[in-house]
């Protein structure tokens, strides 16, 4: 945990949202980014990480220095940042805090010379109206792309209503000033699980949709959607509104990156990208290359095994487990906002000591250059 000096510094950094927002907005205007969205940052196949939102102890105010450091860390490793997603505890954030995080992330990236890295921002809310409002606010603050999940509060009425679900993403994509990605995560939306037909139809009918994240973990669904959107016929008959935003089919976990690559998938948005960004980027690179050079497939499968086992183990520890690992590895992480409970000390130690975790930590240290490969 931060010492008194660091705590004082962090508190000073997070005490005035309004002043910080004004300052970072001016920086964005001077640099030609963010508020007018004239800079086009291409959405590319690859690995993206839903960035955790870090909080100060006791006050639970935003810990912006840790957030900025982590955004820069993962982006430097080649992983794209996604702000205010499930891992980012979006449900615990106010509208103002989401805007602050977008400004802080854009400023951190630009300061690090990563001006080309796009920002994806979660803007799902309880109603269509509020979702559109959040999406417009995100775009004005500097988001390049939005990712939207359906609220699970009225899942009983929505889950079996195909027309209502299609209308939700259709209206949002039509009224959004930035391209929108579909977020399919039954566990966070009351069991709402879009099938491949709904997603494929939305891709064909909504030119401002730029992809889907499948945290349902359904490889067959990914295969069917990728088959629809990966051909040249899709690009010619159903062009995107923004040419920098192709329709990407992304997994929500890392345990099927290699198989999804062979099914024309485009990568993943994965919480594990926070813990081991270099490893997952390497896995995708080798998997893609193995399609042209089959001799690389054994290496891809080896990496897939290590990363897949780690993902299975670490995901079970949820947000608090990921934050604990970040604290161990990088010196920041902290606790989730209440009512999410912290990980217990026994569970935390067991997670760190688990062979799956240790194998991943060893691989990440080797690939990031922190230790030499023996």
Secondary structure as GFF3:
##gff-version 3
##sequence-region A 1 374
A	DSSP	alpha_helix	4	14	.	.	.	ID=ss1
A	DSSP	alpha_helix	17	31	.	.	.	ID=ss2
A	DSSP	three_ten_helix	34	36	.	.	.	ID=ss3
A	DSSP	beta_strand	46	50	.	.	.	ID=ss4
A	DSSP	alpha_helix	64	76	.	.	.	ID=ss5
A	DSSP	beta_strand	80	83	.	.	.	ID=ss6
A	DSSP	three_ten_helix	90	92	.	.	.	ID=ss7
A	DSSP	alpha_helix	95	111	.	.	.	ID=ss8
A	DSSP	beta_strand	120	122	.	.	.	ID=ss9
A	DSSP	alpha_helix	128	141	.	.	.	ID=ss10
A	DSSP	beta_strand	145	149	.	.	.	ID=ss11
A	DSSP	alpha_helix	155	158	.	.	.	ID=ss12
A	DSSP	alpha_helix	162	175	.	.	.	ID=ss13
A	DSSP	beta_strand	179	184	.	.	.	ID=ss14
A	DSSP	three_ten_helix	186	188	.	.	.	ID=ss15
A	DSSP	alpha_helix	196	205	.	.	.	ID=ss16
A	DSSP	beta_strand	209	214	.	.	.	ID=ss17
A	DSSP	alpha_helix	219	229	.	.	.	ID=ss18
A	DSSP	alpha_helix	232	237	.	.	.	ID=ss19
A	DSSP	beta_strand	248	251	.	.	.	ID=ss20
A	DSSP	alpha_helix	257	262	.	.	.	ID=ss21
A	DSSP	beta_strand	267	269	.	.	.	ID=ss22
A	DSSP	three_ten_helix	271	274	.	.	.	ID=ss23
A	DSSP	alpha_helix	277	290	.	.	.	ID=ss24
A	DSSP	three_ten_helix	294	296	.	.	.	ID=ss25
A	DSSP	alpha_helix	297	315	.	.	.	ID=ss26
A	DSSP	alpha_helix	318	330	.	.	.	ID=ss27
A	DSSP	alpha_helix	345	353	.	.	.	ID=ss28
A	DSSP	alpha_helix	355	367	.	.	.	ID=ss29
###
